[in-house]
């Protein structure tokens, strides 16, 4: 059975403003005074009509009779000493996303709650994970206590559907134990809640009140088709959909802030770890647990991420990649040390660590033939070297060549990170082209028979060489799919492999063709010779 936890962050924008003021203020300007919880305080926004309204309130403002959506002028008339500040929804959304990543200590799938009043909550998918925290009630209490320690007022509930969890977190009586509802009692627990608990818009709620509908239970006996017709426009369809979602008759998809890792190892600590030595001491146990899970399913990890959950709400992370899938915990530990565990900013300490396999691939056990044992060992050593260098220098610093869709030599290959996959086989017959090319090609003075003859003698770097053997030409035309300006910049080339009297072998080309691309007219470029590389 699916289990969803809804966390309602009460007065979330006000909590974000209070925490930001407590952490830091601009040194060039006088600090803004801290928020007094006894002082009525509100954040304001302009609505669609351009009027300034109350966007978020602290408990003192709500106790004085103010409400969200009320005009600022009316609020100040009621409470002249009300303190108002402009809201910053973008900053609130960024803070909520950071909190969602921090909440991954309890669930690998954490989604933002886009409620009708704005972003002010989280959804945690804890299906099959409640027993890891001593049960769902203990988990809800832990979530509430950890947020309270951070100065964030919150209420949470667990139910089989996101809609039911959302309704119970906001409208159920939370005195005593946190609500944990199963499928068997879901209809009963939702029946007494107001229609606002179905996440309806203001127009649908107004229509429902006209028909005397006040509680969710009032909708149970009404046929779905009649209920949809009774409400004008799309409001009826939205009412039916929300009711079916809450009761589990219609599915509701949640989009996690980060794609959940299929394999992860997690460990919490009674006392926060304040130094890197403590993190490194506990990393082997996490690696062994993760490797065991991968081995059970025949998988190997390509990318791993170590996340530390700080006591102040931060979640620093460090990632490593490997060139081929593997599940050797000792190799992972060495790569994390090469990557630098010191990059993890522990702050005042971390009270939980998580090691997740972000990318996995099937890993089949292979046995190399006896005559291939040395080659297999060499390939493994090379892959291990690439992994270590990439972890130490960065994955964008260790590169390998791969072929590109071009027959122009300087465009036929490109560099890519070595960890992106095994090196691709380069096209072409070995030995016909140099391994390294001159960039740019160097000019050559050549004597050759017109129009397409191989060079009989050429001068390169002020030394004259007589050709005794030549092979060619290999004609390369401009690529037709390139822009016209690019095709004009690169003319037809005839490549030759030549050998001089001293045994030197060279790869040179003539750019341009006599008679077709050059007729001796004014402004035309005469064909020219260039050295592009030296053959072994």
N, C-alpha and C positions, 0 to 999 in steps of 0.2 A: 504494500500500500504506500502511495506517495505521501510524504510528510513535508509540510512547508511551514517555516517559521516567518511570521511577519513582525518586524521590529519597527515600532512607531517612535520616531525621534521627535519628542514633543518640543515645540518651539525651536526647531533646528536652526533657522537663520539667526535667532538670537544667541544660541549656543555658539555658533561659528563666530559671531561678532565678539562675544565675551572671551572666547579662547584666543582669538587673534590679538585682542587688546592685552591679554595677560602675557602673551609670548614676546611681542616686540612692538615698538613704535618707531617711526622715522626719526633719526637723531637730529635732523635739521629742523624739525618742527616740534612744538611743545606736545607732549604726550596727551592723548585723549584720556579723560578721567575714566577710571574703572566703573563698570556698571554696578550700581547698588541694587540688589534684588528687591529692596523695599520701595524703590522709586519706579513708578510706572514708566515703561519704556516701550517704544514701537519703532519698527522699520517700515518705511513708506515706499510706495511705487506709484508710477503713473499708470492709470488704467487705459483701456482702448479709447476712451473719450477725452483723455488728457487730464483728467482730474487726479489729484494726489490722494491715495487711499492707504489705509493701514494694511501692511503686508504680513507682519509678524508681531506678536505681542509677548511680553513676559507675564508671569503669573500675576504680578501686582496690577498690570494694566487690565487683564481680564477680570480680576476681582473687582475692579472699579467700574465694570459694566461696558468696557470697550469690546469690539468684535472685529474680526478680519473683514476687509472690504469696506469698512466705514470710512467716510471722508475725513481727511486730516483736520479740516476746519471744524467740523462737528465734534471731533474728538477733543480738540483743544478748548472748544467752548464748554464741554463737559468737565474736562480736567485741565486747567490752565498750566499746571506744573508738569504735564506730560513731556517727556524727552523723546524727540523724534530724530531719526537719522535715516538717510537714504539707504535702501537695501541694495545688495549686490548679488543678484541671482546667479551670475556666472561663478563667483567665488563660492557660493553655497553649493553649487553643483560639483565643482572641483573637490571641495572638502568632503562631500558625500561619496564621491568616487574613491577618494583615498580611504575613507572609513570602510567602504565595501571591500577593498583589498585587505585591510587590516582584519576584517571579519572572516576572512578565509581560514583563520585558525579553527573555526567551528564547522565550516562547510566549504567544499571545493567549488560550489556553484552559488555565487552571491549576485543578486540582481538589484537594480535600483527600483524603488517603488514610485512610479509616476502617478500619484494620486490626484484627484481633482483639485486639491488645494496646492499642488506643486510637489516638487521633490522633497520628501520629508520622511523617508523610510527605506527599509531594505527587506528583501525576500531572501531567505536562506533555505536551500533544498537540503534537508537532513535525512533523506530517505535512507534507512539502513544504518544510520550513524548515531542514533540517539544513545545506544548502549555504551558508546565510547566515552560519554561524559556522565555516566551514572544515571541515565534516563533523561527523558525530555523535560521533565519538571526541573531537574537539576541543571540542565543546559540553559533553560530560560532564566533561571535565577542567576546563573553565572553571567549570561549576557547582560542582564540588567545591572548586576553589581559592577562589572568591569566598565560599563558605560557611565555608571554613577561615579566611579572613582575618577573618570576623566571629566566630570562636570557636565555630563550629558544626561538629561532626563529622558527616560525611554520606557516603553511598555511593549511587551512581546506576547505572542500567542502562537500555538502550534495547532494545525488542522490538516485535513487531507487535501485541501485546495487553497490556492493563494487568496481567492475571494473570501473564504470563510476565515482564514487566519487574519486577513486585513480587518474584517468586521469585528472579530473578537478582540483584537489588540486595541481597537479604538472605542468600542462601544460596550464591551462586556465589563461587568463588575470585577475589577482586578484586585480587590481586597483579599488578602490571604494568599493562597497559592496561585501561580500563574495558570491561565486556562490551557489545558491540553485536551483536545476534543478528538474523538475517533469518528469513524464513519457511521457507527451505530447510533450515536447521539447527536449527529450533526444537525439534522432538521430540528430537533428539540431545542438545541442551544441557539440556533439562529432565529427561531420563531419569535422570540420576544424582543429582538433588536429592531431599532427604527429603520425605515427605508434608506436613510442616509448611509447605512452600513453597506449598501450594495454598490457604492461608488457611482451614483447617478448624478447627472448634471442638474442644475437648478430648474430648468424647464420641466424635466421629467418629474422632479419632486413636487413642483407646484401642481402639475396635473394630477399626481397621485393624491395629494391632499384634497383636491376638489371632489374626488370620488370617495373620500373618507378612508383611504388606505394609509395607515400609519406604521404598521409593523410588517416585518417580512412574513410572519405567519399568516397575515391577511391574504397573501398571494397564493398560498398553497392550494386552496380549494378552487381557484379560478382556472378555467381552461386556458392553455397557452395561446391558442388562436384568438379567443375572445379578448384576452389581456392585451395582445398586440394591437387588435382593432380598436380597443377602447381608447388607446392613447393615439393622438394625432402625430403624423410624421414618423421620424425614426426613433422617437422617444420610446414607443412601445416595444419595438424590436430590441432596443438597448436594455430596457427593463427586463425582458425575457432572457436575453443573453446573460446579463449580470446574475440573474437568479439561478440560471442553469449552471453557470460557472461556479458560483458559491456552493451549490449542492453537489457538484461533481458530475452533472449530466453532460456538460460540455467542457472540453479541455481548454486550458489557458496556458500559453507558452510564456516562459520567462527567459529573458536574454541576459546571461551573466555578464558582469563587467569584464571579466577575462575568461577565455575558454577554459573550462575545468580540466585539470590534469587527470587522466585516467589512473595514473599510478603516482602515489605520493606517500611519504612517510612523515609522521608528525609526532612531536614530543613537546609536552608542556613541563614547566619547572615551577616548583613552589617558591623559589627565590630567583629573582632576575639575574641573568648572566651579564656582568658588566665589563668583561674583558674577552679578547679574542681567544685566549687560551681555553676558556671554558667552552666557547663555541666549537673550537677545533677538537676538544676532548669528547664532545657528544656527537660530532659528525660521523665517526665510524659506525655507531649504532644505527643512525638514520640510513646510511648507505647500505648496510647489510640488510635492513628491513626492505628497502626499495629493491635491491638486487634479488631478494628472495621472491618478491611479488612478480618481478619480470621473468624470472626463471620458471615460475609456476605456469605462466602463460606463453612461454617460448618467445618472449619479446626482448629486444635490446634497445637501450636508450641512445638517442642521438644528441639530445639537448637536455640539460638538467639545470634547475633553478633552485638555489638555496635562499629561503626567505626567513628573515628574523622579525618577529612581531614585538615591537618595542612597547614599553609600558606607557609611553606618551602618545601612542596611537600611530606611530610611523611603522612602515613595513619595508625596510631596505632589502634589496635582493641582489644576488650575484649569480650570473649564468655562465655555463661552459658548454662547448659543443665538441663533438667528436666526429672524425671523418667516417667512421663506420659504426654500426650499432654494437653495443656491448653492455655487459652487466657485471664488470669486474669492479668491486667496490674500492679496491686498492688503487686502481687507475683513476677513478673519480676523485679520490682524496688527493692524489698527486696533482691532478689538473686544477682542483680548487686552490691548492697552495700556490701553483704557478700563476693562477689568475689573480691572486692576492686577496686573502680573506680580510686584509686590512681595509678593503674598500667598503666593507659593511659598517655603516655608521650605527653603532649600538646605542648612542645617546645615554640615557640613564639606565640602560639594560634591556634585555629581551627576555620575556617570560615564556616564549614558545619558538620553536624552530620547525620549518617544513622544508623537506627536500622532495621536489616534484620532477617527474620525467615529462617535460613539455612535448617532446617528439620521440616516438618509439617506432620501431620497425621489427618485423619478424626476424628472429635470429635462429637459424638452423645450425645444428652441429655438423661440421664438415671435417672429414678426414682426408688429408692430402696424401697423394701417392708418394712412395718412397723417393722417387727421383725428383719430386717437386717439393720436398721438405725444405730444402735450402731456400728456394724461391718464395715459399709461403712465409718462412721466418723473416726473410728480407722485407717482404711486403708488410708484415705486421710491425716490424721495427720502423719502417718508413711512416706508417700510419701513426704510430705512437709519437714519433718525432714531430710530425705535423700537428698533432693534438697539443703537445707541450708548447711548441713555438706559438701556436695560435692562442693558447691560454695566456701565455706571458706577454706577447706582443700585440695581440688583438687579431680577430679573425680576418680583418681587412688588410692585414700586413703580410700574410702568408698566402701566396697566390700560385696558381697553376695554369698553364695554357689550355685552351680549348679551341676547337674549330669554329669559324663563323661563316655565315652565308655570303661569301664573296670569293671571286677567283683572282682578285688583285692581291699579290703576296702580302703587302703590308696590312691588308684588311682581312686576310683569311684566318687569322688567329687573334684571340683576345685573352686577357687575363681575368680570372675569376677566383674567389676565395677557395682555397684547397678543401675547406670543410664542407663545401656545397655538395660534394659527391666525389666518387672516384674519378681520376683523370681520364678524360675522353681520348680515344685513339685519334692521332692526328692523321688527316687525309693525305694521300699522295704516296708514291713509292719512295721508300727510304733511300737516301743518298742522291736523289735527283735535285733536291733543293737544299740550300744551306740551313743549318740549325739556327744561326743568328743572321740577321739582316742589318745592313747599314741603314741608319735612320738619321737623315735622309740619304738616298743613294748618292754616291760620289761621282762627279763627272769624269768622263773618259774620252780621250781622242783616239779614234779608231780608223783604220783603213780597211774597207770592205768592198766587195763587188756589189754594184747596184743591180737591181733594187733591193734584193732580199738575201744577199750573201752574208756568210759568217765573217767575222773580222779576221783578217790575215795578220794584222799587227795592231797593237793598241798601247797607249801611254797612260799610265795610272800612277798618281803620286810621283810624277816627274821621272818615272822609270819606264823605258820602252821594252815591250815584251813581244816576241814573235810567237804566233800560235802555230802549233804542230798538229793539234787535234781539236775538232769542234763538233758539237752535236746540237742540232736545232734546225729551224727555230720552233719555239713553243709560243704560239701567238695568243695574246690575251687582249680582247677588245674591251672598250668601256662597257660597264654594266648598264643595260638598257633601262632598268627600273630606277636608276638614280635620277635626281633632278638634272635638268638640261645644263645648268651651270657646272655641276659636278662632272658631267660627261665631257664637257669641253675642257675641263682642267686636266683630265687624265686621257691621253690619247692611246691609240693602239700600240701595244708593245710586242716586240719579238725577242724572246729570251734565248740565250745560247750558253751552253756549258763548254768551256774551252780549257785547254791545257797548254802551257808555254814550254819552252826548252828546258827550263829548270825543274819541271815537274809540278809547278804550281797550277792549281785548278780553280777556275773562277766562274762566277755566274753573273753575266752582264746582259744588258738588253739595249735595243734600239727603240727609242720612243718616236713614234711617227712613221708614216709610210710614204715612200716616194711615189708620186703619180696620183695617189688618192687623197692623202691628207696634206700633201705638199706638192704644189706644181710650180714653185718658184715665183709666185705672185707677190705683190707688195703687201706687207703686213702678215704674211704667212710665216709660221715658225718652221724652220728646217729640222729634219730629224736629227736627234742627238743620241749619244751613247752614254750609258751610265753603268757603274759597278754597284751591284745590289748585294753581293755576298761572296764569301770564299768557301769553296767546297773542301771537304776533308780529303 
